[in-house]
Amino acid sequence: MANKVAKKNELRFRRKLRIRKKVSGTTERPRLSVFRSARHITAQVIDDSTGKTLLTVHSYESGNRANKDVCKKVGADLAAKCKAAKIGAVVFDKNGYRYHGRIAALADGAREAGLSF
């Protein structure tokens, strides 16, 4: 079983590197990177030209597992923080994950709250 999990993580890491060769954040349009664990989800807005994380939002405060509803709320919170920091557009980095479920819910929540990507 452990070998299957290791293979799955290795394949995700390869996809992540393939994506990162093409996707890069700038000062005008930073990169929105998403990390999904078994229980929670984390989103960071990163300026790759300076190598700085501008802001971070995660689902730890909710106390519940990060289901689609919680992820949508995290996306909306992220968009609100981006507006406060005067960031209107980002480049979406799904970090090797498939664009469905919790990842798509976070992206939809951010788009509905006014963030464009």
N, CA, C and O atoms as a printed pandas DataFrame, in Angstrom:
     atom_number atom_name residue_name chain_id  residue_number  x_coord  y_coord  z_coord
0              1         N          MET        A               1    0.816   -1.198    0.000
1              2        CA          MET        A               1    0.000    0.000    0.000
2              3         C          MET        A               1    0.857    1.258    0.000
3              4         O          MET        A               1    0.554    2.224   -0.701
4              5         N          ALA        A               2    1.930    1.242    0.790
5              6        CA          ALA        A               2    2.787    2.423    0.873
6              7         C          ALA        A               2    3.429    2.719   -0.480
7              8         O          ALA        A               2    3.632    3.882   -0.830
8              9         N          ASN        A               3    3.747    1.677   -1.237
9             10        CA          ASN        A               3    4.352    1.878   -2.548
10            11         C          ASN        A               3    3.385    2.580   -3.492
11            12         O          ASN        A               3    3.798    3.405   -4.307
12            13         N          LYS        A               4    2.094    2.254   -3.386
13            14        CA          LYS        A               4    1.090    2.881   -4.241
14            15         C          LYS        A               4    0.968    4.373   -3.928
15            16         O          LYS        A               4    0.840    5.193   -4.837
16            17         N          VAL        A               5    1.008    4.721   -2.636
17            18        CA          VAL        A               5    0.917    6.128   -2.226
18            19         C          VAL        A               5    2.164    6.885   -2.684
19            20         O          VAL        A               5    2.067    8.024   -3.140
20            21         N          ALA        A               6    3.331    6.256   -2.563
21            22        CA          ALA        A               6    4.565    6.902   -2.987
22            23         C          ALA        A               6    4.536    7.158   -4.492
23            24         O          ALA        A               6    4.965    8.219   -4.946
24            25         N          LYS        A               7    4.041    6.213   -5.257
25            26        CA          LYS        A               7    3.952    6.377   -6.706
26            27         C          LYS        A               7    2.987    7.511   -7.063
27            28         O          LYS        A               7    3.256    8.307   -7.963
28            29         N          LYS        A               8    1.860    7.575   -6.346
29            30        CA          LYS        A               8    0.881    8.632   -6.591
30            31         C          LYS        A               8    1.480   10.007   -6.312
31            32         O          LYS        A               8    1.278   10.940   -7.089
32            33         N          ASN        A               9    2.213   10.137   -5.212
33            34        CA          ASN        A               9    2.842   11.414   -4.872
34            35         C          ASN        A               9    3.944   11.767   -5.867
35            36         O          ASN        A               9    4.127   12.940   -6.192
36            37         N          GLU        A              10    4.678   10.768   -6.352
37            38        CA          GLU        A              10    5.721   11.022   -7.341
38            39         C          GLU        A              10    5.118   11.537   -8.646
39            40         O          GLU        A              10    5.657   12.460   -9.257
40            41         N          LEU        A              11    4.014   10.954   -9.071
41            42        CA          LEU        A              11    3.357   11.405  -10.290
42            43         C          LEU        A              11    2.820   12.827  -10.129
43            44         O          LEU        A              11    2.913   13.627  -11.060
44            45         N          ARG        A              12    2.256   13.154   -8.958
45            46        CA          ARG        A              12    1.779   14.516   -8.708
46            47         C          ARG        A              12    2.945   15.494   -8.721
47            48         O          ARG        A              12    2.821   16.604   -9.240
48            49         N          PHE        A              13    4.072   15.091   -8.154
49            50        CA          PHE        A              13    5.245   15.957   -8.146
50            51         C          PHE        A              13    5.747   16.227   -9.564
51            52         O          PHE        A              13    6.155   17.347   -9.872
52            53         N          ARG        A              14    5.719   15.216  -10.425
53            54        CA          ARG        A              14    6.121   15.410  -11.818
54            55         C          ARG        A              14    5.186   16.379  -12.526
55            56         O          ARG        A              14    5.633   17.264  -13.255
56            57         N          ARG        A              15    3.874   16.205  -12.305
57            58        CA          ARG        A              15    2.902   17.132  -12.900
58            59         C          ARG        A              15    3.136   18.543  -12.387
59            60         O          ARG        A              15    3.054   19.509  -13.146
60            61         N          LYS        A              16    3.427   18.660  -11.103
61            62        CA          LYS        A              16    3.677   19.967  -10.490
62            63         C          LYS        A              16    4.861   20.660  -11.161
63            64         O          LYS        A              16    4.785   21.848  -11.473
64            65         N          LEU        A              17    5.950   19.931  -11.385
65            66        CA          LEU        A              17    7.119   20.523  -12.025
66            67         C          LEU        A              17    6.828   20.924  -13.460
67            68         O          LEU        A              17    7.306   21.957  -13.930
68            69         N          ARG        A              18    6.043   20.108  -14.160
69            70        CA          ARG        A              18    5.682   20.430  -15.542
70            71         C          ARG        A              18    4.873   21.718  -15.598
71            72         O          ARG        A              18    5.069   22.543  -16.490
72            73         N          ILE        A              19    3.968   21.885  -14.648
73            74        CA          ILE        A              19    3.145   23.094  -14.588
74            75         C          ILE        A              19    3.998   24.295  -14.223
75            76         O          ILE        A              19    3.842   25.365  -14.812
76            77         N          ARG        A              20    4.899   24.136  -13.260
77            78        CA          ARG        A              20    5.698   25.258  -12.769
78            79         C          ARG        A              20    6.680   25.783  -13.808
79            80         O          ARG        A              20    7.120   26.929  -13.718
80            81         N          LYS        A              21    7.033   24.944  -14.812
81            82        CA          LYS        A              21    7.876   25.443  -15.895
82            83         C          LYS        A              21    7.152   26.507  -16.701
83            84         O          LYS        A              21    7.787   27.405  -17.254
84            85         N          LYS        A              22    5.836   26.417  -16.773
85            86        CA          LYS        A              22    5.038   27.316  -17.600
86            87         C          LYS        A              22    4.389   28.437  -16.805
87            88         O          LYS        A              22    4.219   29.538  -17.329
88            89         N          VAL        A              23    4.023   28.187  -15.555
89            90        CA          VAL        A              23    3.270   29.139  -14.742
90            91         C          VAL        A              23    4.207   29.852  -13.773
91            92         O          VAL        A              23    4.913   29.219  -12.987
92            93         N          SER        A              24    4.199   31.187  -13.845
93            94        CA          SER        A              24    5.027   31.971  -12.946
94            95         C          SER        A              24    4.279   33.245  -12.575
95            96         O          SER        A              24    3.601   33.841  -13.412
96            97         N          GLY        A              25    4.405   33.657  -11.330
97            98        CA          GLY        A              25    3.728   34.860  -10.867
98            99         C          GLY        A              25    4.627   36.075  -10.972
99           100         O          GLY        A              25    5.839   35.986  -10.775
100          101         N          THR        A              26    4.025   37.211  -11.285
101          102        CA          THR        A              26    4.763   38.466  -11.366
102          103         C          THR        A              26    4.209   39.426  -10.320
103          104         O          THR        A              26    3.287   39.084   -9.580
104          105         N          THR        A              27    4.766   40.605  -10.262
105          106        CA          THR        A              27    4.278   41.594   -9.314
106          107         C          THR        A              27    2.865   42.038   -9.668
107          108         O          THR        A              27    2.036   42.240   -8.781
108          109         N          GLU        A              28    2.584   42.193  -10.972
109          110        CA          GLU        A              28    1.247   42.615  -11.403
110          111         C          GLU        A              28    0.229   41.480  -11.302
111          112         O          GLU        A              28   -0.944   41.711  -11.008
112          113         N          ARG        A              29    0.688   40.260  -11.550
113          114        CA          ARG        A              29   -0.214   39.104  -11.570
114          115         C          ARG        A              29    0.467   37.946  -10.828
115          116         O          ARG        A              29    1.103   37.106  -11.464
116          117         N          PRO        A              30    0.345   37.887   -9.500
117          118        CA          PRO        A              30    1.025   36.846   -8.729
118          119         C          PRO        A              30    0.389   35.472   -8.938
119          120         O          PRO        A              30   -0.694   35.352   -9.511
120          121         N          ARG        A              31    1.079   34.454   -8.468
121          122        CA          ARG        A              31    0.636   33.064   -8.629
122          123         C          ARG        A              31   -0.174   32.641   -7.407
123          124         O          ARG        A              31    0.244   32.856   -6.270
124          125         N          LEU        A              32   -1.336   32.040   -7.653
125          126        CA          LEU        A              32   -2.174   31.481   -6.592
126          127         C          LEU        A              32   -1.906   29.984   -6.542
127          128         O          LEU        A              32   -2.360   29.243   -7.414
128          129         N          SER        A              33   -1.175   29.536   -5.534
129          130        CA          SER        A              33   -0.802   28.142   -5.388
130          131         C          SER        A              33   -1.697   27.479   -4.343
131          132         O          SER        A              33   -1.923   28.035   -3.269
132          133         N          VAL        A              34   -2.203   26.289   -4.662
133          134        CA          VAL        A              34   -3.132   25.578   -3.787
134          135         C          VAL        A              34   -2.486   24.289   -3.309
135          136         O          VAL        A              34   -1.913   23.551   -4.110
136          137         N          PHE        A              35   -2.572   24.005   -2.007
137          138        CA          PHE        A              35   -2.131   22.725   -1.453
138          139         C          PHE        A              35   -3.318   22.056   -0.786
139          140         O          PHE        A              35   -4.047   22.678   -0.014
140          141         N          ARG        A              36   -3.499   20.795   -1.092
141          142        CA          ARG        A              36   -4.626   20.032   -0.557
142          143         C          ARG        A              36   -4.076   18.866    0.256
143          144         O          ARG        A              36   -3.307   18.056   -0.260
144          145         N          SER        A              37   -4.464   18.780    1.515
145          146        CA          SER        A              37   -4.109   17.619    2.320
146          147         C          SER        A              37   -5.370   16.782    2.514
147          148         O          SER        A              37   -6.417   17.095    1.948
148          149         N          ALA        A              38   -5.274   15.750    3.290
149          150        CA          ALA        A              38   -6.432   14.887    3.504
150          151         C          ALA        A              38   -7.547   15.617    4.253
151          152         O          ALA        A              38   -8.725   15.337    4.030
152          153         N          ARG        A              39   -7.188   16.548    5.137
153          154        CA          ARG        A              39   -8.186   17.238    5.948
154          155         C          ARG        A              39   -8.391   18.711    5.608
155          156         O          ARG        A              39   -9.486   19.242    5.793
156          157         N          HIS        A              40   -7.362   19.367    5.119
157          158        CA          HIS        A              40   -7.428   20.816    4.952
158          159         C          HIS        A              40   -6.958   21.249    3.566
159          160         O          HIS        A              40   -6.459   20.450    2.773
160          161         N          ILE        A              41   -7.135   22.527    3.308
161          162        CA          ILE        A              41   -6.678   23.123    2.059
162          163         C          ILE        A              41   -6.031   24.465    2.381
163          164         O          ILE        A              41   -6.493   25.197    3.256
164          165         N          THR        A              42   -4.958   24.776    1.661
165          166        CA          THR        A              42   -4.218   26.006    1.864
166          167         C          THR        A              42   -4.009   26.681    0.521
167          168         O          THR        A              42   -3.712   26.013   -0.469
168          169         N          ALA        A              43   -4.159   27.988    0.476
169          170        CA          ALA        A              43   -3.917   28.752   -0.740
170          171         C          ALA        A              43   -2.966   29.895   -0.422
171          172         O          ALA        A              43   -3.129   30.591    0.580
172          173         N          GLN        A              44   -1.963   30.084   -1.291
173          174        CA          GLN        A              44   -0.989   31.155   -1.118
174          175         C          GLN        A              44   -0.948   31.993   -2.378
175          176         O          GLN        A              44   -1.105   31.471   -3.482
176          177         N          VAL        A              45   -0.740   33.277   -2.222
177          178        CA          VAL        A              45   -0.511   34.168   -3.351
178          179         C          VAL        A              45    0.965   34.540   -3.292
179          180         O          VAL        A              45    1.435   35.120   -2.313
180          181         N          ILE        A              46    1.696   34.193   -4.370
181          182        CA          ILE        A              46    3.156   34.282   -4.368
182          183         C          ILE        A              46    3.622   35.162   -5.522
183          184         O          ILE        A              46    3.143   35.036   -6.649
184          185         N          ASP        A              47    4.560   36.052   -5.225
185          186        CA          ASP        A              47    5.230   36.849   -6.250
186          187         C          ASP        A              47    6.555   36.157   -6.548
187          188         O          ASP        A              47    7.495   36.257   -5.760
188          189         N          ASP        A              48    6.639   35.457   -7.676
189          190        CA          ASP        A              48    7.840   34.684   -8.001
190          191         C          ASP        A              48    9.019   35.554   -8.406
191          192         O          ASP        A              48   10.162   35.105   -8.328
192          193         N          SER        A              49    8.774   36.781   -8.836
193          194        CA          SER        A              49    9.890   37.642   -9.229
194          195         C          SER        A              49   10.726   38.050   -8.018
195          196         O          SER        A              49   11.937   38.236   -8.136
196          197         N          THR        A              50   10.087   38.191   -6.854
197          198        CA          THR        A              50   10.827   38.506   -5.626
198          199         C          THR        A              50   10.955   37.307   -4.704
199          200         O          THR        A              50   11.736   37.339   -3.753
200          201         N          GLY        A              51   10.194   36.243   -4.974
201          202        CA          GLY        A              51   10.253   35.050   -4.137
202          203         C          GLY        A              51    9.541   35.211   -2.815
203          204         O          GLY        A              51    9.902   34.548   -1.843
204          205         N          LYS        A              52    8.539   36.073   -2.750
205          206        CA          LYS        A              52    7.836   36.351   -1.495
206          207         C          LYS        A              52    6.395   35.849   -1.559
207          208         O          LYS        A              52    5.738   35.930   -2.597
208          209         N          THR        A              53    5.924   35.334   -0.436
209          210        CA          THR        A              53    4.519   34.988   -0.285
210          211         C          THR        A              53    3.795   36.240    0.181
211          212         O          THR        A              53    4.117   36.796    1.231
212          213         N          LEU        A              54    2.816   36.683   -0.600
213          214        CA          LEU        A              54    2.112   37.922   -0.285
214          215         C          LEU        A              54    1.023   37.707    0.758
215          216         O          LEU        A              54    0.870   38.515    1.674
216          217         N          LEU        A              55    0.266   36.620    0.623
217          218        CA          LEU        A              55   -0.749   36.298    1.632
218          219         C          LEU        A              55   -1.108   34.829    1.571
219          220         O          LEU        A              55   -0.902   34.159    0.559
220          221         N          THR        A              56   -1.649   34.342    2.678
221          222        CA          THR        A              56   -2.001   32.930    2.818
222          223         C          THR        A              56   -3.372   32.813    3.456
223          224         O          THR        A              56   -3.718   33.580    4.354
224          225         N          VAL        A              57   -4.152   31.844    2.985
225          226        CA          VAL        A              57   -5.451   31.533    3.578
226          227         C          VAL        A              57   -5.544   30.018    3.679
227          228         O          VAL        A              57   -5.134   29.302    2.766
228          229         N          HIS        A              58   -6.087   29.530    4.798
229          230        CA          HIS        A              58   -6.237   28.084    4.956
230          231         C          HIS        A              58   -7.511   27.755    5.699
231          232         O          HIS        A              58   -8.186   28.637    6.229
232          233         N          SER        A              59   -7.829   26.480    5.730
233          234        CA          SER        A              59   -9.093   26.041    6.316
234          235         C          SER        A              59   -8.941   25.582    7.760
235          236         O          SER        A              59   -9.862   24.964    8.293
236          237         N          TYR        A              60   -7.821   25.857    8.411
237          238        CA          TYR        A              60   -7.591   25.373    9.766
238          239         C          TYR        A              60   -8.559   25.979   10.778
239          240         O          TYR        A              60   -8.944   25.315   11.740
240          241         N          GLU        A              61   -8.955   27.236   10.568
241          242        CA          GLU        A              61   -9.807   27.917   11.541
242          243         C          GLU        A              61  -11.205   27.298   11.622
243          244         O          GLU        A              61  -11.861   27.378   12.661
244          245         N          SER        A              62  -11.658   26.683   10.529
245          246        CA          SER        A              62  -13.027   26.157   10.522
246          247         C          SER        A              62  -13.196   25.002   11.495
247          248         O          SER        A              62  -14.294   24.781   12.006
248          249         N          GLY        A              63  -12.122   24.260   11.761
249          250        CA          GLY        A              63  -12.209   23.143   12.686
250          251         C          GLY        A              63  -12.785   21.891   12.058
251          252         O          GLY        A              63  -12.662   20.805   12.624
252          253         N          ASN        A              64  -13.406   22.019   10.910
253          254        CA          ASN        A              64  -13.982   20.868   10.216
254          255         C          ASN        A              64  -13.065   20.447    9.083
255          256         O          ASN        A              64  -12.110   21.142    8.734
256          257         N          ARG        A              65  -13.380   19.294    8.520
257          258        CA          ARG        A              65  -12.679   18.881    7.305
258          259         C          ARG        A              65  -12.992   19.865    6.197
259          260         O          ARG        A              65  -14.080   20.439    6.156
260          261         N          ALA        A              66  -12.057   20.059    5.315
261          262        CA          ALA        A              66  -12.239   21.000    4.216
262          263         C          ALA        A              66  -13.053   20.330    3.102
263          264         O          ALA        A              66  -12.493   19.763    2.164
264          265         N          ASN        A              67  -14.367   20.404    3.223
265          266        CA          ASN        A              67  -15.219   19.900    2.148
266          267         C          ASN        A              67  -15.417   21.016    1.121
267          268         O          ASN        A              67  -14.803   22.077    1.235
268          269         N          LYS        A              68  -16.256   20.788    0.138
269          270        CA          LYS        A              68  -16.427   21.779   -0.933
270          271         C          LYS        A              68  -16.940   23.111   -0.404
271          272         O          LYS        A              68  -16.512   24.165   -0.874
272          273         N          ASP        A              69  -17.850   23.083    0.565
273          274        CA          ASP        A              69  -18.386   24.335    1.111
274          275         C          ASP        A              69  -17.309   25.145    1.821
275          276         O          ASP        A              69  -17.219   26.360    1.643
276          277         N          VAL        A              70  -16.496   24.470    2.622
277          278        CA          VAL        A              70  -15.413   25.145    3.339
278          279         C          VAL        A              70  -14.400   25.697    2.335
279          280         O          VAL        A              70  -13.890   26.802    2.517
280          281         N          CYS        A              71  -14.107   24.938    1.280
281          282        CA          CYS        A              71  -13.148   25.393    0.267
282          283         C          CYS        A              71  -13.668   26.608   -0.488
283          284         O          CYS        A              71  -12.900   27.502   -0.844
284          285         N          LYS        A              72  -14.970   26.638   -0.729
285          286        CA          LYS        A              72  -15.553   27.798   -1.405
286          287         C          LYS        A              72  -15.412   29.037   -0.523
287          288         O          LYS        A              72  -15.130   30.128   -1.019
288          289         N          LYS        A              73  -15.611   28.866    0.793
289          290        CA          LYS        A              73  -15.456   29.973    1.732
290          291         C          LYS        A              73  -13.991   30.426    1.805
291          292         O          LYS        A              73  -13.716   31.622    1.900
292          293         N          VAL        A              74  -13.065   29.482    1.760
293          294        CA          VAL        A              74  -11.637   29.823    1.758
294          295         C          VAL        A              74  -11.303   30.640    0.506
295          296         O          VAL        A              74  -10.544   31.607    0.582
296          297         N          GLY        A              75  -11.866   30.256   -0.644
297          298        CA          GLY        A              75  -11.657   31.015   -1.877
298          299         C          GLY        A              75  -12.196   32.431   -1.777
299          300         O          GLY        A              75  -11.565   33.378   -2.246
300          301         N          ALA        A              76  -13.371   32.575   -1.161
301          302        CA          ALA        A              76  -13.948   33.912   -0.984
302          303         C          ALA        A              76  -13.101   34.746   -0.027
303          304         O          ALA        A              76  -12.901   35.938   -0.263
304          305         N          ASP        A              77  -12.600   34.141    1.049
305          306        CA          ASP        A              77  -11.720   34.851    1.984
306          307         C          ASP        A              77  -10.429   35.288    1.290
307          308         O          ASP        A              77   -9.925   36.387    1.523
308          309         N          LEU        A              78   -9.908   34.413    0.441
309          310        CA          LEU        A              78   -8.699   34.742   -0.309
310          311         C          LEU        A              78   -8.933   35.941   -1.218
311          312         O          LEU        A              78   -8.096   36.842   -1.282
312          313         N          ALA        A              79  -10.057   35.960   -1.918
313          314        CA          ALA        A              79  -10.370   37.082   -2.805
314          315         C          ALA        A              79  -10.521   38.378   -2.018
315          316         O          ALA        A              79  -10.096   39.437   -2.481
316          317         N          ALA        A              80  -11.122   38.302   -0.833
317          318        CA          ALA        A              80  -11.269   39.494   -0.002
318          319         C          ALA        A              80   -9.907   40.025    0.442
319          320         O          ALA        A              80   -9.679   41.235    0.430
320          321         N          LYS        A              81   -9.002   39.124    0.833
321          322        CA          LYS        A              81   -7.655   39.548    1.232
322          323         C          LYS        A              81   -6.889   40.128    0.042
323          324         O          LYS        A              81   -6.126   41.083    0.185
324          325         N          CYS        A              82   -7.107   39.532   -1.138
325          326        CA          CYS        A              82   -6.434   40.050   -2.338
326          327         C          CYS        A              82   -6.926   41.445   -2.678
327          328         O          CYS        A              82   -6.133   42.305   -3.064
328          329         N          LYS        A              83   -8.220   41.680   -2.540
329          330        CA          LYS        A              83   -8.756   43.016   -2.807
330          331         C          LYS        A              83   -8.176   44.031   -1.829
331          332         O          LYS        A              83   -7.860   45.157   -2.211
332          333         N          ALA        A              84   -8.035   43.630   -0.570
333          334        CA          ALA        A              84   -7.463   44.529    0.436
334          335         C          ALA        A              84   -6.001   44.843    0.125
335          336         O          ALA        A              84   -5.512   45.930    0.435
336          337         N          ALA        A              85   -5.301   43.873   -0.495
337          338        CA          ALA        A              85   -3.898   44.075   -0.856
338          339         C          ALA        A              85   -3.751   44.643   -2.269
339          340         O          ALA        A              85   -2.642   44.723   -2.798
340          341         N          LYS        A              86   -4.876   45.037   -2.878
341          342        CA          LYS        A              86   -4.893   45.620   -4.232
342          343         C          LYS        A              86   -4.375   44.661   -5.299
343          344         O          LYS        A              86   -3.651   45.060   -6.211
344          345         N          ILE        A              87   -4.757   43.385   -5.172
345          346        CA          ILE        A              87   -4.433   42.373   -6.177
346          347         C          ILE        A              87   -5.745   41.992   -6.846
347          348         O          ILE        A              87   -6.652   41.475   -6.194
348          349         N          GLY        A              88   -5.849   42.247   -8.152
349          350        CA          GLY        A              88   -7.097   41.984   -8.868
350          351         C          GLY        A              88   -7.069   40.729   -9.714
351          352         O          GLY        A              88   -8.114   40.135   -9.979
352          353         N          ALA        A              89   -5.871   40.313  -10.146
353          354        CA          ALA        A              89   -5.750   39.156  -11.022
354          355         C          ALA        A              89   -4.577   38.293  -10.576
355          356         O          ALA        A              89   -3.546   38.806  -10.141
356          357         N          VAL        A              90   -4.741   36.989  -10.687
357          358        CA          VAL        A              90   -3.701   36.035  -10.318
358          359         C          VAL        A              90   -3.590   34.970  -11.409
359          360         O          VAL        A              90   -4.459   34.848  -12.272
360          361         N          VAL        A              91   -2.504   34.208  -11.350
361          362        CA          VAL        A              91   -2.314   33.037  -12.197
362          363         C          VAL        A              91   -2.575   31.826  -11.308
363          364         O          VAL        A              91   -1.972   31.706  -10.241
364          365         N          PHE        A              92   -3.458   30.932  -11.728
365          366        CA          PHE        A              92   -3.860   29.801  -10.891
366          367         C          PHE        A              92   -2.902   28.635  -11.079
367          368         O          PHE        A              92   -2.695   28.165  -12.198
368          369         N          ASP        A              93   -2.318   28.168   -9.976
369          370        CA          ASP        A              93   -1.416   27.013   -9.965
370          371         C          ASP        A              93   -2.083   25.927   -9.132
371          372         O          ASP        A              93   -2.127   26.014   -7.905
372          373         N          LYS        A              94   -2.600   24.909   -9.803
373          374        CA          LYS        A              94   -3.317   23.852   -9.092
374          375         C          LYS        A              94   -2.381   22.825   -8.477
375          376         O          LYS        A              94   -2.833   21.866   -7.851
376          377         N          ASN        A              95   -1.080   23.021   -8.652
377          378        CA          ASN        A              95   -0.058   22.271   -7.924
378          379         C          ASN        A              95   -0.072   20.775   -8.215
379          380         O          ASN        A              95    0.249   19.978   -7.333
380          381         N          GLY        A              96   -0.432   20.382   -9.414
381          382        CA          GLY        A              96   -0.424   18.972   -9.791
382          383         C          GLY        A              96   -1.710   18.239   -9.495
383          384         O          GLY        A              96   -1.839   17.068   -9.852
384          385         N          TYR        A              97   -2.670   18.887   -8.854
385          386        CA          TYR        A              97   -3.948   18.244   -8.553
386          387         C          TYR        A              97   -4.890   18.395   -9.740
387          388         O          TYR        A              97   -4.746   19.311  -10.549
388          389         N          ARG        A              98   -5.856   17.482   -9.835
389          390        CA          ARG        A              98   -6.859   17.611  -10.878
390          391         C          ARG        A              98   -7.798   18.754  -10.526
391          392         O          ARG        A              98   -8.065   19.013   -9.352
392          393         N          TYR        A              99   -8.297   19.437  -11.554
393          394        CA          TYR        A              99   -9.202   20.572  -11.334
394          395         C          TYR        A              99  -10.624   20.041  -11.184
395          396         O          TYR        A              99  -11.412   20.065  -12.130
396          397         N          HIS        A             100  -10.934   19.567   -9.999
397          398        CA          HIS        A             100  -12.281   19.127   -9.673
398          399         C          HIS        A             100  -12.411   19.112   -8.157
399          400         O          HIS        A             100  -11.417   19.256   -7.444
400          401         N          GLY        A             101  -13.614   18.942   -7.670
401          402        CA          GLY        A             101  -13.838   18.822   -6.238
402          403         C          GLY        A             101  -13.435   20.057   -5.463
403          404         O          GLY        A             101  -13.888   21.164   -5.754
404          405         N          ARG        A             102  -12.569   19.857   -4.462
405          406        CA          ARG        A             102  -12.198   20.942   -3.564
406          407         C          ARG        A             102  -11.366   22.024   -4.241
407          408         O          ARG        A             102  -11.487   23.202   -3.903
408          409         N          ILE        A             103  -10.523   21.635   -5.195
409          410        CA          ILE        A             103   -9.708   22.622   -5.910
410          411         C          ILE        A             103  -10.612   23.531   -6.738
411          412         O          ILE        A             103  -10.450   24.752   -6.727
412          413         N          ALA        A             104  -11.563   22.932   -7.455
413          414        CA          ALA        A             104  -12.494   23.721   -8.273
414          415         C          ALA        A             104  -13.395   24.581   -7.398
415          416         O          ALA        A             104  -13.732   25.701   -7.782
416          417         N          ALA        A             105  -13.797   24.078   -6.222
417          418        CA          ALA        A             105  -14.645   24.854   -5.317
418          419         C          ALA        A             105  -13.903   26.086   -4.812
419          420         O          ALA        A             105  -14.489   27.165   -4.722
420          421         N          LEU        A             106  -12.626   25.942   -4.483
421          422        CA          LEU        A             106  -11.833   27.090   -4.046
422          423         C          LEU        A             106  -11.723   28.118   -5.169
423          424         O          LEU        A             106  -11.883   29.315   -4.933
424          425         N          ALA        A             107  -11.454   27.659   -6.376
425          426        CA          ALA        A             107  -11.332   28.571   -7.511
426          427         C          ALA        A             107  -12.657   29.269   -7.799
427          428         O          ALA        A             107  -12.672   30.468   -8.080
428          429         N          ASP        A             108  -13.760   28.542   -7.733
429          430        CA          ASP        A             108  -15.079   29.147   -7.965
430          431         C          ASP        A             108  -15.407   30.189   -6.907
431          432         O          ASP        A             108  -15.943   31.251   -7.224
432          433         N          GLY        A             109  -15.089   29.892   -5.651
433          434        CA          GLY        A             109  -15.327   30.842   -4.567
434          435         C          GLY        A             109  -14.529   32.125   -4.753
435          436         O          GLY        A             109  -15.030   33.219   -4.494
436          437         N          ALA        A             110  -13.283   31.986   -5.203
437          438        CA          ALA        A             110  -12.446   33.167   -5.434
438          439         C          ALA        A             110  -12.964   33.975   -6.617
439          440         O          ALA        A             110  -12.980   35.206   -6.574
440          441         N          ARG        A             111  -13.387   33.286   -7.671
441          442        CA          ARG        A             111  -13.922   33.998   -8.860
442          443         C          ARG        A             111  -15.216   34.728   -8.522
443          444         O          ARG        A             111  -15.418   35.871   -8.932
444          445         N          GLU        A             112  -16.088   34.061   -7.774
445          446        CA          GLU        A             112  -17.379   34.687   -7.416
446          447         C          GLU        A             112  -17.172   35.914   -6.539
447          448         O          GLU        A             112  -17.977   36.845   -6.575
448          449         N          ALA        A             113  -16.097   35.923   -5.749
449          450        CA          ALA        A             113  -15.832   37.067   -4.875
450          451         C          ALA        A             113  -15.067   38.181   -5.599
451          452         O          ALA        A             113  -14.760   39.208   -4.994
452          453         N          GLY        A             114  -14.756   37.990   -6.883
453          454        CA          GLY        A             114  -14.198   39.092   -7.671
454          455         C          GLY        A             114  -12.760   38.953   -8.101
455          456         O          GLY        A             114  -12.225   39.866   -8.730
456          457         N          LEU        A             115  -12.111   37.849   -7.791
457          458        CA          LEU        A             115  -10.732   37.649   -8.221
458          459         C          LEU        A             115  -10.733   37.074   -9.634
459          460         O          LEU        A             115  -11.504   36.160   -9.927
460          461         N          SER        A             116   -9.890   37.592  -10.501
461          462        CA          SER        A             116   -9.881   37.086  -11.878
462          463         C          SER        A             116   -8.616   36.304  -12.154
463          464         O          SER        A             116   -7.513   36.700  -11.777
464          465         N          PHE        A             117   -8.812   35.160  -12.835
465          466        CA          PHE        A             117   -7.689   34.336  -13.316
466          467         C          PHE        A             117   -8.146   33.455  -14.432
467          468         O          PHE        A             117   -7.353   32.685  -14.975
